Amino acid sequence: LVHGGRPPAMVRRRAGHRRRWLPWAAVLAAAALPAAGAAGISPAASADGVAGAGEPQGQELEKLRAENAKLRRDLDKVVFALKGARKTMEENHIVFRLTPTTPEPMHVLGSTEMPESEYEGAILGGVLLFAVLLLMCPLVSPFKRMCEIRLHRIFPVLVVFNFLLVASTLQYLDMVDFNTVFFVSVKVTALAIESVQSVVVGGAILVGMFVIWKFKDRILETVGIESGSLLVGDFRDWATCWSMRRFHAIEVFILKAENLPATTISKGVDLFVEVGFGYNVKMRTRVHHGAGQNCVFKESLQVNFDPYDLDMRLNLVVKSQSSLGNDTICQAQLGAAQVQRLEEQSDAMMRGELLGWQTSADVRSEGSIWSANRYHTIELIPAGRLLVRISRVPLDDEGSCCCCCC
């Protein structure tokens, strides 16, 4: 058997039939071509129509070909854009991969559902909390009394038990394993370290700002600004618009200095006193040449005093003048409360006494402003004494102590 299992005689009969109807089919096709051309049908379309019925013909075929060409042009544009995007990603070393996603398994709790990973995470968290509480039991009552002398035996047993408990829990869970717990603990530790670092840096900044604010006067003085407190001010100054109404003038009388430490052996010392008080510019007495260890000054200086500013300090510094600069011999510092106690009220004004350089120089008189019994002795550091008196200046002599916004 050949030709697909058919007998040779049957194959010869079918071939003879084909040879008989092929000439007639060629004649019919030649006759149909002019008619198809007159109807607007191309020979290719005619052949397609002969091949199978129901296929598009004529104008419908041309429309489909136009749509096909348009789709090919759009596809070429998309391919060109994708090639440009791919080239840009390769230049920027960007790797983009699409990964298939699968729905997360859910755990049913009664009438609610929750992700399986969250459910198993809650179970593991409860086990870890139980392990921590179990380790704390020997340190709290009522177990403390029984376990305090056996801690070296109890804690190893508890640690081994907790380890086995956590290991069995991880073995039971499907979505959580040891690697997950390890990496989560690493992330938590890193987050804790970053938080502590941020807190420490913030605390260091606050401490630094406090130190700078506390020693701002000394820092500004080191820079070269003589009155740093006047430049920066404090809350009281900003709240009162830098008003001077709370200030009143006082006069510091300096009678003499006694028992000063010796700075040189060969010659006397040229002495003067420097007075610094809060916002006031530093003031100095005249230089007394060759004064030695005892010097009579009989000079007064007027400064502005704020009795409500408890941070103000009255600095009395005894210095010696030299060719290269001024050397500090001794000094004393008085607070605002001490200045207020030493300040004499208006008794001098009520008796009609004169202040400053207009006073009498007769020290033998009890009413003299330079009488020694009216002065307070200030102990100097490291040695020596300074006789000082502080009086309030009359209002008529204070001048303008208020700024324009008072």
Secondary structure as UniProt FT lines:
FT   TURN            3..5
FT   HELIX           8..38
FT   TURN            39..40
FT   HELIX           43..51
FT   TURN            53..54
FT   HELIX           59..91
FT   TURN            92..93
FT   STRAND          106..109
FT   TURN            110..111
FT   STRAND          112..115
FT   HELIX           116..136
FT   HELIX           137..139
FT   TURN            141..142
FT   HELIX           143..147
FT   TURN            148..149
FT   HELIX           151..172
FT   HELIX           178..214
FT   HELIX           216..223
FT   HELIX           228..232
FT   HELIX           235..239
FT   TURN            240..242
FT   TURN            245..246
FT   STRAND          248..258
FT   STRAND          271..277
FT   TURN            278..279
FT   STRAND          283..284
FT   TURN            289..290
FT   TURN            292..293
FT   STRAND          295..305
FT   TURN            307..308
FT   TURN            310..311
FT   STRAND          313..321
FT   STRAND          326..335
FT   HELIX           336..342
FT   STRAND          343..344
FT   HELIX           347..350
FT   TURN            351..352
FT   HELIX           356..358
FT   TURN            363..364
FT   TURN            366..367
FT   TURN            369..370
FT   HELIX           372..374
FT   STRAND          376..379
FT   STRAND          385..392
FT   HELIX           395..398
FT   TURN            404..405
//
